[in-house]
């Protein structure tokens, strides 16, 4: 995709940590294996995660 971006998850985590000021509620709409939900739960007071795949988490 973009060659100057190595890992899109690392980039999104950096943006969330650096630029989001109200860290009360987060939504992870693609729960998957739970890594991003785990990341968000360390920063936000509440995290709501959803997925449509049966094998998610």
C-alpha positions as a Markdown table, in Angstrom:
| # | Residue | x | y | z |
|---|---|---|---|---|
| 1 | Unk | 0.0 | 0.0 | 0.0 |
| 2 | Unk | 2.1 | 2.9 | 1.2 |
| 3 | Unk | 5.8 | 2.1 | 1.4 |
| 4 | Unk | 6.5 | 4.7 | 4.1 |
| 5 | Unk | 4.2 | 3.0 | 6.6 |
| 6 | Unk | 5.8 | -0.2 | 8.0 |
| 7 | Unk | 3.0 | -1.5 | 10.3 |
| 8 | Unk | -0.4 | 0.1 | 10.2 |
| 9 | Unk | -1.2 | -1.1 | 13.7 |
| 10 | Unk | 1.9 | 0.6 | 15.1 |
| 11 | Unk | 0.9 | 3.8 | 13.3 |
| 12 | Unk | -2.7 | 3.7 | 14.6 |
| 13 | Unk | -1.5 | 3.0 | 18.1 |
| 14 | Unk | 0.9 | 6.0 | 17.9 |
| 15 | Unk | -1.9 | 8.3 | 16.7 |
| 16 | Unk | -4.3 | 7.1 | 19.4 |
| 17 | Unk | -1.7 | 7.6 | 22.2 |
| 18 | Unk | -0.5 | 11.0 | 20.9 |
| 19 | Unk | -3.5 | 12.8 | 19.7 |
| 20 | Unk | -6.6 | 11.5 | 21.4 |
| 21 | Unk | -7.2 | 13.6 | 24.5 |
| 22 | Unk | -10.5 | 12.2 | 25.9 |
| 23 | Unk | -9.6 | 8.6 | 26.6 |
| 24 | Unk | -12.9 | 7.5 | 28.1 |
| 25 | Unk | -14.6 | 5.2 | 25.6 |
| 26 | Unk | -13.2 | 3.3 | 22.6 |
| 27 | Unk | -14.8 | 0.9 | 20.1 |
| 28 | Unk | -13.0 | -1.9 | 18.4 |
| 29 | Unk | -15.2 | -3.0 | 15.6 |
| 30 | Unk | -12.9 | -5.8 | 14.5 |
| 31 | Unk | -12.1 | -7.8 | 17.6 |
| 32 | Unk | -10.2 | -10.5 | 15.8 |
| 33 | Unk | -7.5 | -11.9 | 18.1 |
| 34 | Unk | -7.9 | -9.2 | 20.7 |
| 35 | Unk | -4.5 | -7.5 | 20.4 |
| 36 | Unk | -6.0 | -4.0 | 19.6 |
| 37 | Unk | -8.7 | -4.4 | 22.2 |
| 38 | Unk | -5.9 | -5.2 | 24.8 |
| 39 | Unk | -4.0 | -2.1 | 23.7 |
| 40 | Unk | -7.1 | 0.1 | 23.9 |
| 41 | Unk | -8.0 | -1.3 | 27.4 |
| 42 | Unk | -4.7 | -0.1 | 28.7 |
| 43 | Unk | -5.5 | 3.5 | 27.6 |
| 44 | Unk | -9.3 | 3.9 | 27.8 |
| 45 | Unk | -11.6 | 3.6 | 30.7 |
| 46 | Unk | -14.1 | 1.5 | 28.7 |
| 47 | Unk | -13.7 | -0.5 | 25.5 |
| 48 | Unk | -16.5 | -2.1 | 23.5 |
| 49 | Unk | -15.4 | -4.8 | 21.0 |
| 50 | Unk | -17.4 | -6.4 | 18.3 |
| 51 | Unk | -16.8 | -9.0 | 15.5 |
| 52 | Unk | -19.0 | -11.0 | 13.2 |
| 53 | Unk | -16.6 | -14.0 | 13.0 |
| 54 | Unk | -17.3 | -16.9 | 15.2 |
| 55 | Unk | -13.6 | -17.6 | 15.7 |
| 56 | Unk | -12.9 | -14.1 | 17.0 |
| 57 | Unk | -11.4 | -14.1 | 20.5 |
